Each structure stands twice: as structure tokens, then as C-alpha cells.
Amino acid sequence: MLNMCRTKKLLTYPGKTVHAPDPLQRARQYEREEAEKIPSGERPLFHLTPMVGWMNDPNGFCYYHGEYHLFYQYHPYTCQWGPMHWGHATSRDLLHWTYLPCAMAPDQPYDVGGCFSGSAVKTEDGHLLLMYTGVQPAGTLHRELQTQCIAVGDGTNFEKILSKPVIEGRHLPDGYSHHDFRDPHIWREDGMYYCVVGNRHQDHAGSILLFESRDALEWQFVKELDHSDHAYGEMWECPDFFALDGKQVLLVSPQEMRAREEFHAGFGTVALLGSYDRKTHTFVRESVQPVDHGLNFYAPQTLLTPDGRRVMIGWMENWETCKEAKRTHGYYAQMSVPREVTVRNGRLCQRPVREMESLWQDTISYRELHICERTQLAGIRGRKLDMSVKLIREDVQCRRFTLHLAEDASRETIIRCDLARGELTLDRSRGGSTRDIVHTRHVAAPLTEEGTLSLRILMDMESLELFIGEGERVVTSLITTPQEADGISMEADAPLQVQIEAHHLG
């Protein structure tokens, strides 16, 4: 089955002829040599970074042969976006990752412009199949073309077994773009392979298309599952499609969003919740909500764990701001913490994977604490922390609670809770950055009927992930404040009861 041989280009010099390493072997040699130069202390504790170079979208998030596999968009040679490869790492607990050699490099006519985002599925004969978008750069008679391609392997080494894409422009009905056509998500069901792919329709704007196949080689278009109709972005990328708690969930990452409802402008992440008729392949949308309200979250993928949890991970960056960001390490970018997702009361809810508890140490708790003036609590500080804060508003005179994180004499990141309005603000504008970019997000954070508000804050060196309530809303942000800024304090404008449990992480 895996019979495609990699060709080696001949290089001719005066007096001799030598074989040049193919693009994949060149990438593997480079990453192996350069990764040794990056001190382990530069990397976050539990967020995956690339082995070297540049990282963006998670790819092929799956469980295979007793391990979690996470591939990622990858340019090993610089810390800037470039021709896309697939980086690769594995884990047994979703927190500690082992790097594997680069899984794919652009080396075929149909992917010479890059091996772009995609997914993975176990085949009937036990191999791991990677489905990805191959990019052909613009030519004399055509714009850039995006097609869907496959590679098959044993979990470490993969071969592109066909000489052509498996889904391309000829499969598309009229009106759908051959240029904006990418990011296949594949799965097996009832003896068939299915995949959803992002597209831009000339009238519908962002669209998600469903295809089916009996062998993952020959594919047929089935139907359009949903589209934005210009309301939620102009192009939909990185789809995921799964059943969860009695609902069907379609995740998409829109480009060119306009601010509306809970959504901010720019690049976003959207969860469409509804129902799905598997016989007619009809998805009926019931609600639309952000996946993450933060400044740095995009292109999430999910998997189903062996014990039945739906776990999601996303790229912890923002396309509008990452290009000009400083490069301070031998790698650039990281993934979010893996999150268990559920549907509760009509909302997609998230919480860090329960494996986080294995990192807890030096736990400190405060019960029935009353806060008013700015207070620093003994033992609570640091930049590797899992902290839960519960606010209990007993007096309506208390309208505001403020939590100061990653602080020193001149820098801080602020979480400000307007208890009267039911709104939370994340503000990193005093974190030390001088860049003219968005530094704040405002998100709904209503009190419960009992007058309480729960927050869970994960910090891992240069990142902050905030889970509000029962995880109904999440705010993800990078904070580039120097690591020595590790103070934590809090205050309220009137006495407020606060319960805190803080776990240092190691």
C-alpha cells in the first residue's frame, strides 16, 4: 500500500554528481540540529511549542496506538510563516509532549506551495491517514489552487501514496472557490469516510462543504452543511464537526469578521450548535456563539479520548498581530491548553483537561476572605499557576472587583469584574508592550442567582487562559510581561467575600 518512493533531485557539479536530500529529510535534519540549541527553560511548562521555527494551526489531532498525536502547521527554518510543513508531537497525558520528526514537507507538484491544515483518521487496516490541503502557487493561467490530498503512514513516517489530490476543483459545484478551499476534517462512520472542508462561495460567503468516500481515495460532493451569508465572516476555515451532549457542533474559524453580538472584528472562532440528520446529511443551525473571546485563539481542533471526553486545542495567536511580534526564542507560537468541551444549557462550555491536576503542587486556599483595599495574599504569586477565584457578592454596594496579575512596580495584567453590569474586562495594556495593537477584551460575566461569579485562571509563563463561570466563556491571551513580574494582588470598591484556591504548577 505504501509504495510511493521519494525521489532525490540530482545536483551536478564540475567533476561530480551528488544526491541532495529531499525536502522532508532536509527538514528533519535541520530541526534535529537546531532544537538542541533551545534551552528547555525557555519553553512553557504545559503548552506545546514547535520543535523549532514557526507554528500555527493544530493539525491531525488524534489518538493512535496508545498516544495522543498532534501535528501542526510548521516552518522549521525561521520563526516567520513560510512554506508549510507538518510538525509532529505525541503525548500520553495531553500536557507533556515528545517531539517526533517532521511528518510532511512540500515535495509534490500539487503541494509545492505548502502542506496546509488538515486532520487524521485511522484506516480500516490500521494505518494513520493524514488529509491536508496542498497548495499550488499561482501560474500563468490560474490563481493559487487549493486541493485536498492524503498521506498514509505508521504514526511516524508518512507517504503521499497518490500522484494527485483526492479532492480538487472538478469536485465542486458552480459558485464555490478553487482558491479558498481548505482544511479538511476527516472521519469514519458506518463504513464510509466523510470530510468537511472550508470554502468561500460567490454568494453565500464562508461555507462548509461535506464530501464522502468508500476508500478515502475517490470522493464525491454531498452538500453544503452551512454558510455565513456574510453575517459571520467572509471565509470559513478549519472546520470540525461532531456530536456532543445531544447536539451537533460545527466549529469554524472565520476571516473578515465584523463585530456583532458577542463577536469581535477580525479573525474569530465560532461554534454553530444544532441538529444533524445523518440519513439526509442535513445540519440545522440552532445557535451561534464564540468559541473563545480572547486576543489569541484560532483554528481549534477536537478529538474523542479513549474515556469518552471531547477535547479541544487551538493555536494561541492572532493573525493580525503575530507578524510584527518580537521573536525572542528559537521558536515562535504555542498551542492552548487542551480543553474538555461539553454543551450545557445551550452553550459550549470548556474546562482545562482534568490531567492538569497532576501538575498541582504547593496548594494554598483562602476561605471566607473579605477583600476591599488592594491586597497581596501570602503564597499566591507566580507565572505558572492554576488559580480558582469565587466572588460572593453579599452587599450591592460592591460593584467592582479587580485582580492584578503578572505585576511588578510598573507592569500588570488586569482582570476587572463589573459585578453590577455583569461584565468582565481583560486588560494587558500595562504589560510592558509598546505595540499599537488591541490589548483589551470585554465579555459578559453575569452573576449567578445566588450572587456569585467563578473564575479559573491558568498562567504558563507567557500565556493566560481565563475560564468564566462554568466555562461558558473563555478568554485566551498572550502576556509578554517579563517573567520576574510575578506578583498577584486584588481589590474591591466595597467589602466582597472571596474564596481562592491556588495551585502552583510543576
C-alpha positions as CSV (number, residue, x, y, z in Angstrom):
1,M,0.0,0.0,0.0
2,L,2.8,2.4,0.9
3,N,4.6,2.2,-2.4
4,M,5.4,5.8,-3.3
5,C,9.1,6.3,-3.4
6,R,10.6,9.7,-2.6
7,T,12.7,11.0,-5.5
8,K,16.0,12.7,-4.9
9,K,17.0,15.5,-7.1
10,L,20.4,15.2,-8.9
11,L,22.8,18.1,-8.4
12,T,25.6,18.2,-10.9
13,Y,28.9,20.0,-10.1
14,P,32.1,20.0,-12.2
15,G,33.6,16.6,-11.9
16,K,31.0,15.0,-9.7
17,T,27.3,14.3,-9.3
18,V,25.7,14.1,-5.8
19,H,22.2,13.4,-4.4
20,A,20.6,16.2,-2.5
21,P,18.4,15.3,0.5
22,D,14.7,15.5,-0.3
23,P,12.7,18.3,1.4
24,L,11.5,16.1,4.3
25,Q,14.9,14.7,5.2
26,R,16.3,18.2,5.0
27,A,13.7,19.5,7.4
28,R,14.2,16.6,9.8
29,Q,18.0,17.1,9.9
30,Y,17.6,20.9,10.4
31,E,15.1,20.6,13.2
32,R,17.1,17.9,15.0
33,E,20.2,20.1,15.0
34,E,18.6,23.4,15.8
35,A,16.3,22.1,18.6
36,E,19.3,21.2,20.7
37,K,20.2,24.8,20.9
38,I,16.9,25.9,22.6
39,P,17.2,25.7,26.5
40,S,14.3,23.7,28.0
41,G,13.7,26.5,30.4
42,E,12.6,28.8,27.6
43,R,9.6,26.7,26.8
44,P,6.3,26.8,28.7
45,L,5.5,24.1,31.2
46,F,2.4,22.5,29.6
47,H,1.7,24.4,26.3
48,L,3.1,22.8,23.2
49,T,5.6,24.9,21.2
50,P,7.2,23.9,17.8
51,M,10.4,21.9,17.9
52,V,12.0,24.9,16.2
53,G,10.8,27.8,14.0
54,W,7.2,28.8,13.3
55,M,4.0,27.1,14.4
56,N,0.3,27.9,13.5
57,D,-2.8,25.7,13.2
58,P,-3.1,22.4,15.0
59,N,-3.5,19.5,12.6
60,G,-4.4,15.9,12.8
61,F,-5.3,15.9,16.5
62,C,-6.0,12.3,17.2
63,Y,-5.4,9.2,19.5
64,Y,-3.4,6.5,17.8
65,H,-1.6,3.4,19.1
66,G,-1.9,4.4,22.8
67,E,-0.8,8.0,22.4
68,Y,-2.2,11.4,21.5
69,H,-0.8,12.8,18.3
70,L,-0.8,16.5,17.5
71,F,0.6,17.7,14.2
72,Y,0.9,21.4,13.4
73,Q,1.5,23.9,10.7
74,Y,5.2,24.4,10.7
75,H,8.0,26.3,9.1
76,P,11.2,25.0,10.7
77,Y,13.7,27.2,9.1
78,T,12.7,30.6,10.5
79,C,10.3,32.0,13.2
80,Q,8.2,33.5,10.5
81,W,5.4,32.0,8.4
82,G,6.8,30.2,5.3
83,P,6.1,27.2,3.1
84,M,4.1,24.9,5.3
85,H,5.4,21.6,6.7
86,W,3.7,19.4,9.3
87,G,5.4,19.3,12.7
88,H,4.6,16.4,15.0
89,A,4.5,15.6,18.7
90,T,2.9,12.9,20.9
91,S,1.7,12.8,24.5
92,R,0.2,10.3,26.9
93,D,-1.4,12.9,29.1
94,L,-2.0,16.0,26.8
95,L,0.4,18.0,28.9
96,H,3.9,16.6,28.4
97,W,4.8,16.3,24.7
98,T,7.5,14.4,22.9
99,Y,8.7,15.7,19.5
100,L,8.7,13.4,16.6
101,P,10.4,14.1,13.2
102,C,8.7,16.4,10.8
103,A,5.8,14.5,9.3
104,M,5.4,16.2,5.9
105,A,7.2,18.7,3.7
106,P,6.0,20.3,0.4
107,D,7.6,18.0,-2.2
108,Q,5.0,17.2,-4.8
109,P,3.6,19.3,-7.8
110,Y,0.2,19.6,-6.0
111,D,1.6,20.8,-2.7
112,V,4.8,22.6,-3.7
113,G,3.3,25.8,-2.2
114,G,2.8,24.1,1.1
115,C,1.2,21.3,3.0
116,F,-1.6,23.2,4.7
117,S,-4.0,22.3,7.5
118,G,-5.9,19.1,7.8
119,S,-6.7,16.1,10.0
120,A,-6.1,12.5,10.7
121,V,-8.0,9.2,10.9
122,K,-7.2,5.6,11.5
123,T,-7.8,3.5,8.4
124,E,-9.6,0.1,8.3
125,D,-6.2,-1.6,8.0
126,G,-4.7,0.2,11.0
127,H,-2.6,2.9,9.3
128,L,-2.9,6.6,10.1
129,L,-4.2,8.7,7.2
130,L,-3.4,12.4,7.1
131,M,-5.7,14.5,4.9
132,Y,-4.4,18.0,4.2
133,T,-4.6,20.9,1.8
134,G,-2.0,21.1,-0.9
135,V,-1.3,24.5,-2.4
136,Q,-0.2,25.1,-6.0
137,P,1.1,28.6,-6.4
138,A,-0.5,30.9,-9.0
139,G,0.6,30.2,-12.6
140,T,0.3,31.9,-15.9
141,L,-3.3,30.9,-16.5
142,H,-4.6,30.4,-12.9
143,R,-4.7,31.8,-9.4
144,E,-3.3,29.8,-6.5
145,L,-5.1,26.5,-6.3
146,Q,-6.0,24.7,-3.1
147,T,-6.8,20.9,-3.2
148,Q,-7.2,18.1,-0.7
149,C,-4.5,15.5,-0.5
150,I,-3.6,12.4,1.6
151,A,-0.6,10.7,3.1
152,V,-0.6,7.4,4.9
153,G,1.8,6.0,7.5
154,D,2.6,4.2,10.7
155,G,2.3,7.2,13.1
156,T,5.9,8.5,12.5
157,N,6.6,8.2,8.8
158,F,4.1,9.0,6.1
159,E,4.0,8.6,2.3
160,K,1.9,10.6,-0.2
161,I,0.7,7.5,-2.0
162,L,-1.0,9.2,-4.9
163,S,0.3,11.4,-7.7
164,K,-2.6,13.8,-7.5
165,P,-5.0,15.3,-5.0
166,V,-8.1,13.4,-4.0
167,I,-10.5,16.4,-3.9
168,E,-10.0,19.3,-6.3
169,G,-11.8,21.9,-8.3
170,R,-13.6,19.4,-10.5
171,H,-15.5,18.1,-7.5
172,L,-17.0,21.5,-6.7
173,P,-20.4,22.7,-8.0
174,D,-20.5,26.1,-9.6
175,G,-20.1,29.1,-7.4
176,Y,-17.5,27.6,-5.0
177,S,-13.9,28.8,-4.9
178,H,-11.0,26.8,-6.2
179,H,-8.7,29.3,-4.4
180,D,-10.3,29.5,-0.9
181,F,-10.9,25.7,-0.4
182,R,-9.0,24.2,2.5
183,D,-8.6,22.5,5.9
184,P,-10.3,19.1,5.5
185,H,-11.6,17.4,8.7
186,I,-12.0,13.6,8.1
187,W,-13.7,10.8,10.0
188,R,-15.1,7.3,9.5
189,E,-18.7,6.4,10.1
190,D,-20.9,3.4,9.1
191,G,-18.3,2.0,6.7
192,M,-17.7,5.4,4.9
193,Y,-15.2,8.2,5.1
194,Y,-16.6,11.7,5.4
195,C,-14.8,15.1,5.4
196,V,-15.9,18.7,5.8
197,V,-13.9,21.4,4.0
198,G,-13.9,25.2,4.3
199,N,-14.7,27.3,1.2
200,R,-15.8,30.7,0.0
201,H,-18.9,30.8,-2.1
202,Q,-19.6,33.7,-4.5
203,D,-22.9,34.4,-2.9
204,H,-23.0,32.5,0.4
205,A,-19.6,33.7,1.6
206,G,-18.0,31.4,4.2
207,S,-19.2,27.8,3.5
208,I,-18.6,24.3,4.9
209,L,-18.8,21.5,2.3
210,L,-19.4,17.8,3.0
211,F,-17.8,15.0,0.9
212,E,-18.0,11.2,1.2
213,S,-15.9,8.3,0.1
214,R,-15.8,4.5,0.5
215,D,-12.0,4.2,0.4
216,A,-10.7,7.8,1.1
217,L,-9.3,7.9,-2.5
218,E,-12.4,8.6,-4.6
219,W,-14.6,11.4,-3.2
220,Q,-18.0,12.8,-4.0
221,F,-19.5,16.1,-3.1
222,V,-22.6,15.6,-0.8
223,K,-23.9,19.1,0.1
224,E,-23.2,22.4,1.8
225,L,-23.7,22.0,5.5
226,D,-23.9,25.7,6.4
227,H,-22.7,29.1,5.3
228,S,-22.2,32.5,6.8
229,D,-24.3,34.5,4.4
230,H,-21.9,37.4,5.1
231,A,-23.1,37.5,8.8
232,Y,-20.2,35.7,10.4
233,G,-17.2,36.3,8.3
234,E,-16.4,36.1,4.6
235,M,-14.4,32.9,4.6
236,W,-14.7,29.9,6.9
237,E,-11.6,27.9,7.7
238,C,-10.6,25.0,9.9
239,P,-14.0,23.2,10.3
240,D,-14.6,20.4,12.9
241,F,-17.9,18.6,13.1
242,F,-19.0,16.3,15.9
243,A,-21.9,15.2,18.2
244,L,-21.8,16.3,21.8
245,D,-24.3,16.1,24.6
246,G,-27.3,15.7,22.3
247,K,-26.3,18.4,19.9
248,Q,-24.3,18.6,16.7
249,V,-21.4,21.1,16.8
250,L,-19.8,22.7,13.8
251,L,-16.6,24.6,14.6
252,V,-15.3,27.2,12.1
253,S,-12.7,29.9,12.1
254,P,-14.0,32.9,10.1
255,Q,-11.9,35.5,8.3
256,E,-13.0,39.1,7.9
257,M,-15.5,39.1,10.8
258,R,-17.5,42.2,11.6
259,A,-18.2,42.9,15.2
260,R,-21.7,41.8,16.2
261,E,-23.4,40.2,19.2
262,E,-20.6,38.6,21.3
263,F,-18.1,38.6,18.4
264,H,-15.2,40.9,17.9
265,A,-14.0,42.0,14.5
266,G,-11.2,40.3,12.6
267,F,-10.3,36.6,12.8
268,G,-12.7,34.7,15.2
269,T,-13.7,31.2,16.3
270,V,-17.3,30.2,16.1
271,A,-19.4,27.3,17.4
272,L,-22.6,26.5,15.5
273,L,-24.8,24.3,17.6
274,G,-27.8,22.4,16.1
275,S,-29.1,19.1,14.9
276,Y,-27.9,16.7,12.2
277,D,-29.9,14.1,10.2
278,R,-27.3,11.5,9.2
279,K,-29.6,10.0,6.5
280,T,-30.0,13.2,4.6
281,H,-26.8,14.9,5.9
282,T,-28.8,17.9,6.9
283,F,-27.4,20.2,9.6
284,V,-29.9,22.6,11.1
285,R,-28.3,25.5,13.0
286,E,-29.9,26.5,16.3
287,S,-27.4,28.9,17.9
288,V,-24.1,30.7,17.1
289,Q,-21.5,31.6,19.8
290,P,-17.8,32.4,20.1
291,V,-15.5,29.5,21.0
292,D,-13.1,31.9,22.7
293,H,-13.5,35.7,23.4
294,G,-9.8,36.3,23.7
295,L,-7.0,38.0,21.9
296,N,-5.0,34.9,21.0
297,F,-7.0,31.8,19.9
298,Y,-7.7,30.4,16.4
299,A,-8.3,27.2,14.4
300,P,-9.3,24.8,17.1
301,Q,-9.5,21.0,16.6
302,T,-11.0,18.3,18.7
303,L,-10.6,14.6,19.4
304,L,-12.5,12.0,21.3
305,T,-10.4,10.5,24.1
306,P,-10.5,6.7,25.0
307,D,-12.6,7.5,28.0
308,G,-15.2,9.4,26.0
309,R,-14.2,13.1,26.5
310,R,-14.3,15.6,23.7
311,V,-11.0,17.6,24.0
312,M,-10.2,20.7,22.0
313,I,-6.9,22.6,21.4
314,G,-6.3,25.8,19.4
315,W,-3.5,28.0,18.2
316,M,-2.6,30.6,20.8
317,E,-2.0,33.5,18.4
318,N,-3.7,36.1,16.2
319,W,-3.1,36.6,12.5
320,E,-3.5,40.4,12.7
321,T,-0.7,40.8,15.3
322,C,1.7,37.9,15.1
323,K,3.7,39.0,12.0
324,E,5.2,42.0,13.7
325,A,5.7,40.4,17.2
326,K,9.2,40.2,18.6
327,R,10.9,36.8,18.2
328,T,12.7,36.1,21.5
329,H,13.2,32.3,21.3
330,G,14.3,29.8,18.8
331,Y,10.7,29.0,18.2
332,Y,7.5,31.1,17.7
333,A,4.0,30.4,19.0
334,Q,2.3,27.8,21.1
335,M,-0.9,25.9,21.4
336,S,-3.6,26.4,24.1
337,V,-4.1,24.1,27.0
338,P,-6.2,21.1,25.8
339,R,-9.8,21.7,27.0
340,E,-12.6,19.3,27.7
341,V,-15.7,20.6,26.0
342,T,-19.4,20.0,26.8
343,V,-22.7,21.5,26.0
344,R,-24.7,22.9,29.0
345,N,-27.8,25.0,28.8
346,G,-27.3,25.6,25.1
347,R,-23.7,26.8,25.4
348,L,-20.4,25.2,24.5
349,C,-18.5,25.0,27.8
350,Q,-14.8,24.5,28.3
351,R,-12.5,23.5,31.2
352,P,-8.8,22.5,31.2
353,V,-8.3,18.8,30.9
354,R,-8.5,17.0,34.2
355,E,-4.9,15.9,33.8
356,M,-3.9,19.4,34.9
357,E,-4.3,18.2,38.5
358,S,-1.2,16.1,38.1
359,L,0.8,19.3,37.9
360,W,-0.6,20.8,41.1
361,Q,1.8,21.5,44.0
362,D,2.0,23.9,46.9
363,T,-1.7,24.4,47.0
364,I,-2.9,27.4,49.0
365,S,-6.5,28.1,50.0
366,Y,-8.4,31.1,51.4
367,R,-12.0,30.7,52.6
368,E,-14.4,33.5,53.7
369,L,-11.9,36.1,52.9
370,H,-13.2,39.7,52.7
371,I,-11.4,42.0,50.2
372,C,-11.7,45.7,49.9
373,E,-8.3,47.6,49.8
374,R,-5.6,46.3,47.5
375,T,-4.3,43.1,49.0
376,Q,-1.5,40.6,48.3
377,L,-2.1,37.2,49.8
378,A,0.8,35.2,51.2
379,G,2.0,32.4,49.0
380,I,0.0,33.4,45.9
381,R,2.2,34.7,43.1
382,G,4.0,33.3,40.1
383,R,3.7,32.8,36.4
384,K,2.9,29.0,36.4
385,L,-0.3,28.9,38.3
386,D,-3.8,27.3,38.2
387,M,-6.0,29.6,40.4
388,S,-9.7,29.5,41.1
389,V,-11.4,32.6,42.4
390,K,-15.0,32.7,43.6
391,L,-16.7,36.1,44.2
392,I,-19.6,36.2,46.6
393,R,-21.5,39.5,46.4
394,E,-23.3,39.9,49.7
395,D,-23.5,43.7,49.5
396,V,-24.9,45.5,46.4
397,Q,-22.6,48.4,47.3
398,C,-19.8,46.3,45.8
399,R,-19.8,47.0,42.1
400,R,-16.2,46.2,41.0
401,F,-13.6,43.6,41.7
402,T,-10.1,43.8,40.2
403,L,-7.4,41.2,40.0
404,H,-3.9,42.2,39.1
405,L,-1.6,39.5,37.6
406,A,2.0,39.3,36.4
407,E,2.7,42.6,38.2
408,D,5.7,44.4,39.4
409,A,6.2,48.1,40.2
410,S,5.3,49.3,36.7
411,R,3.6,46.4,34.8
412,E,0.5,44.2,35.3
413,T,-2.3,42.4,33.5
414,I,-5.8,43.2,34.9
415,I,-9.0,41.2,35.1
416,R,-11.7,43.7,36.1
417,C,-15.2,42.4,37.0
418,D,-18.1,44.9,36.9
419,L,-20.4,43.0,39.2
420,A,-23.3,45.4,38.7
421,R,-23.3,45.2,34.9
422,G,-22.3,41.5,34.7
423,E,-19.2,42.3,32.5
424,L,-15.6,41.3,32.7
425,T,-12.6,43.1,31.1
426,L,-9.2,41.5,30.4
427,D,-6.7,44.3,30.0
428,R,-3.0,43.7,29.2
429,S,-2.2,47.3,28.1
430,R,0.1,47.8,31.1
431,G,2.0,44.6,30.4
432,G,5.0,46.4,29.0
433,S,4.2,46.2,25.3
434,T,4.6,49.4,23.2
435,R,2.9,47.9,20.2
436,D,-0.2,49.6,18.8
437,I,-2.5,46.6,18.9
438,V,-5.6,45.5,20.8
439,H,-4.9,44.9,24.4
440,T,-8.4,44.6,26.0
441,R,-11.4,42.4,25.6
442,H,-14.9,42.9,27.2
443,V,-17.0,39.8,27.8
444,A,-20.3,39.0,29.5
445,A,-19.8,37.6,33.1
446,P,-23.2,37.6,34.8
447,L,-23.6,36.7,38.5
448,T,-25.5,33.5,39.3
449,E,-28.9,33.8,41.0
450,E,-27.0,33.4,44.3
451,G,-24.9,36.4,43.5
452,T,-21.6,34.6,42.8
453,L,-19.1,34.6,40.0
454,S,-16.4,31.9,39.5
455,L,-13.1,32.4,37.6
456,R,-10.4,29.9,36.8
457,I,-7.1,31.4,35.7
458,L,-4.3,29.3,34.1
459,M,-0.9,31.0,33.7
460,D,2.1,29.4,32.0
461,M,4.9,31.9,31.6
462,E,3.8,34.0,28.6
463,S,0.1,33.0,28.5
464,L,-3.1,33.4,30.4
465,E,-6.3,31.5,29.9
466,L,-9.4,32.6,31.8
467,F,-12.5,30.4,32.2
468,I,-15.6,32.3,33.4
469,G,-18.5,30.7,35.3
470,E,-18.7,27.0,34.4
471,G,-16.6,27.6,31.3
472,E,-19.4,29.2,29.3
473,R,-17.0,31.9,28.2
474,V,-13.2,31.7,27.8
475,V,-10.7,34.5,27.3
476,T,-7.2,33.5,26.0
477,S,-4.3,35.9,25.8
478,L,-0.6,36.1,25.5
479,I,1.2,38.2,28.1
480,T,4.8,39.1,27.2
481,T,5.5,40.8,30.5
482,P,9.0,39.8,31.8
483,Q,8.9,36.6,33.9
484,E,10.2,38.4,37.0
485,A,6.9,40.3,37.1
486,D,5.1,37.6,39.1
487,G,3.1,39.4,41.7
488,I,-0.7,39.0,42.3
489,S,-3.0,41.3,44.1
490,M,-6.7,42.1,44.3
491,E,-9.1,44.8,45.4
492,A,-12.8,45.7,45.5
493,D,-14.6,49.0,45.8
494,A,-16.6,47.7,48.8
495,P,-16.2,44.6,51.0
496,L,-16.5,41.5,49.0
497,Q,-16.3,37.9,50.1
498,V,-13.7,35.9,48.1
499,Q,-12.7,32.3,48.1
500,I,-9.4,31.3,46.5
501,E,-7.6,28.1,45.7
502,A,-4.3,28.4,44.0
503,H,-2.1,25.6,42.7
504,H,1.5,26.3,41.7
505,L,2.4,24.1,38.8
506,G,5.5,22.0,38.2
